Amino acid sequence: ALLYFINNIDDAEIVKRSRKHLLIETVLFLVFFLVFLVHLLLADGFAVDPETKEVYMQPYKYFMNLVEMPAVSAVLLAGVAGVLYGIARTILSGTWKKGIWFCGTGTVLTVLALLLCAGWNNTAYYPSVADLQSSLTIGNSCSSPFTLEVMSYVSILVPFVLGYIFYAWRALDLRKISGEEMQEKDTHAY
């Protein structure tokens, strides 16, 4: 949100305060994200035997997924690098305001890589701790013809949803928000 404020609000005081708080928020974010990532990479994971479809606990499963799927690892690294670049350049430069674009793209790539790490490579993406064999995998949760047909129709809609999101954000961002505009009583400015 702070990166969005820096990019889209035309008020020197708000931008100054946003830059100040960005450093604090970044330190907190990095601590929690690194703890989460290290925990994930060192944790036992929910593996699936490709022959028997039996779900079992495998040490370092998510770390092994990243090792065995270098493209997913590259996406994760690119995402983290994008987030760090967007934040660092915004903090270090007093005038640069485009950190939201790098951070947003990096966030999407990072989350995508984590989701792929949790679902691909014979991994149960929705594990059951009560009964391991009831865990959901890509194979047992979307292999019926009905499910595949529904997913096909839904996937056709994804470009339209992305187009709408782009259109809506573009309409909101056509002009920067000013201090005077925030004081106006007209609530229908957007």
C-alpha positions in Angstrom: 0.0 0.0 0.0 2.8 2.4 0.8 4.4 1.9 -2.6 0.9 2.6 -4.2 0.6 5.8 -2.1 4.1 6.9 -3.2 3.2 6.3 -6.9 -0.3 7.7 -6.9 -0.7 10.4 -4.3 0.4 13.9 -5.2 1.1 15.2 -1.7 4.7 15.7 -0.5 3.9 15.0 3.2 2.1 11.7 2.5 4.8 10.6 0.2 7.5 11.5 2.7 5.8 9.6 5.5 5.1 6.7 3.3 8.8 6.5 2.4 9.7 6.6 6.1 7.3 3.8 7.0 8.3 1.8 4.0 11.7 1.1 5.6 10.1 -0.1 8.9 7.5 -2.2 7.1 10.2 -3.7 4.9 12.3 -4.9 7.8 9.3 -6.5 9.5 8.2 -8.1 6.2 11.6 -9.5 5.5 11.9 -11.0 9.0 8.6 -12.8 8.7 9.0 -13.8 5.1 12.4 -15.3 5.7 11.2 -17.2 8.8 8.3 -18.5 6.7 10.5 -19.5 3.7 13.2 -21.2 5.9 10.5 -23.1 7.8 8.8 -24.2 4.5 12.1 -25.4 3.0 13.1 -27.3 6.1 9.6 -28.8 6.9 8.4 -32.3 6.1 6.1 -32.2 3.1 3.2 -34.2 1.9 4.5 -36.3 -0.9 2.5 -38.6 -3.2 3.8 -41.9 -4.5 3.2 -41.6 -8.3 2.6 -45.4 -8.6 0.3 -46.2 -5.6 -1.0 -42.6 -5.0 -0.2 -43.1 -1.4 0.4 -39.8 0.5 3.3 -39.9 3.0 5.5 -37.4 4.8 8.8 -36.7 3.1 11.6 -34.7 4.8 12.5 -31.4 2.9 9.8 -32.1 0.3 9.3 -28.4 -0.7 13.0 -27.8 -0.8 13.4 -30.9 -3.0 10.5 -29.6 -5.2 12.5 -26.4 -5.8 15.6 -28.4 -6.6 13.8 -30.8 -8.9 11.9 -27.9 -10.7 14.5 -25.3 -11.6 12.0 -23.3 -13.6 9.8 -22.8 -10.4 13.0 -21.9 -8.5 13.8 -19.3 -11.1 10.3 -17.8 -10.9 10.6 -17.7 -7.1 14.0 -16.0 -7.3 12.8 -13.5 -9.9 9.7 -12.7 -7.8 11.8 -12.1 -4.7 14.3 -10.0 -6.6 11.5 -7.9 -8.1 10.0 -7.2 -4.7 13.4 -6.4 -3.2 14.3 -4.2 -6.1 11.1 -2.2 -6.0 11.3 -1.6 -2.3 15.1 -0.9 -2.2 15.1 1.5 -5.1 12.1 3.4 -3.7 13.8 3.7 -0.3 17.2 4.6 -1.6 15.9 7.2 -4.2 14.1 10.2 -3.0 12.4 10.7 -6.3 11.7 7.3 -7.8 8.0 6.3 -7.5 7.6 3.2 -9.7 8.4 0.6 -7.0 4.8 -0.7 -7.0 5.2 -2.1 -10.4 8.3 -4.2 -9.6 6.9 -5.2 -6.2 3.5 -6.1 -7.6 5.0 -8.2 -10.4 7.4 -9.8 -8.0 4.6 -10.6 -5.5 2.6 -12.4 -8.2 5.7 -14.4 -9.3 6.6 -15.3 -5.8 3.1 -16.5 -4.9 2.8 -18.4 -8.2 6.1 -20.2 -7.4 5.0 -21.1 -3.9 1.7 -22.5 -5.2 3.4 -24.5 -7.9 5.9 -25.8 -5.3 3.0 -26.9 -3.1 1.0 -28.6 -5.9 3.4 -30.0 -8.6 6.0 -32.7 -8.4 3.8 -35.4 -6.7 2.9 -33.1 -3.8 -0.5 -33.0 -2.0 -1.5 -29.3 -2.3 -4.3 -29.5 0.3 -3.1 -32.0 2.9 -5.2 -33.6 5.5 -3.4 -34.1 8.8 -6.2 -36.2 10.2 -6.0 -38.8 7.4 -3.1 -38.4 5.0 -4.9 -40.5 2.3 -7.7 -37.9 2.2 -5.3 -35.2 1.1 -6.0 -33.5 -2.2 -3.6 -33.7 -5.1 -3.8 -32.4 -8.6 -4.5 -36.0 -9.8 -7.4 -36.8 -7.4 -9.1 -33.4 -7.3 -9.5 -32.5 -10.9 -9.4 -35.6 -13.0 -13.2 -36.1 -13.6 -14.4 -35.1 -17.0 -16.9 -32.7 -15.4 -14.3 -30.9 -13.4 -12.0 -30.6 -16.3 -14.8 -29.2 -18.5 -15.7 -26.6 -15.9 -12.1 -25.6 -15.4 -11.7 -25.2 -19.2 -14.6 -22.8 -19.3 -13.3 -20.9 -16.3 -9.8 -20.6 -17.7 -11.3 -19.0 -20.9 -12.6 -16.2 -18.6 -9.2 -15.4 -17.1 -8.1 -13.0 -19.9 -11.3 -11.1 -19.5 -10.9 -10.8 -15.7 -7.3 -9.6 -16.2 -8.5 -7.1 -18.8 -11.1 -5.8 -16.4 -8.6 -5.5 -13.6 -6.2 -3.6 -15.9 -9.1 -1.3 -17.1 -10.3 -0.5 -13.5 -6.8 0.2 -12.2 -6.0 2.4 -15.2 -9.2 4.4 -14.6 -8.3 4.9 -11.0 -4.7 5.9 -11.9 -5.3 8.3 -14.7 -4.5 11.2 -12.5 -2.7 11.4 -9.1 -4.7 11.9 -5.9 -4.1 15.4 -4.5 -4.5 16.9 -1.0 -7.3 19.2 -2.3 -9.1 16.3 -3.8 -9.0 14.4 -0.6 -10.7 17.4 1.2 -13.5 17.7 -1.3 -17.0 16.6 -0.3 -17.6 15.0 -3.7 -17.3 11.3 -3.0 -17.8 10.3 -6.6 -14.4 11.5 -7.9 -13.7 8.0 -9.2 
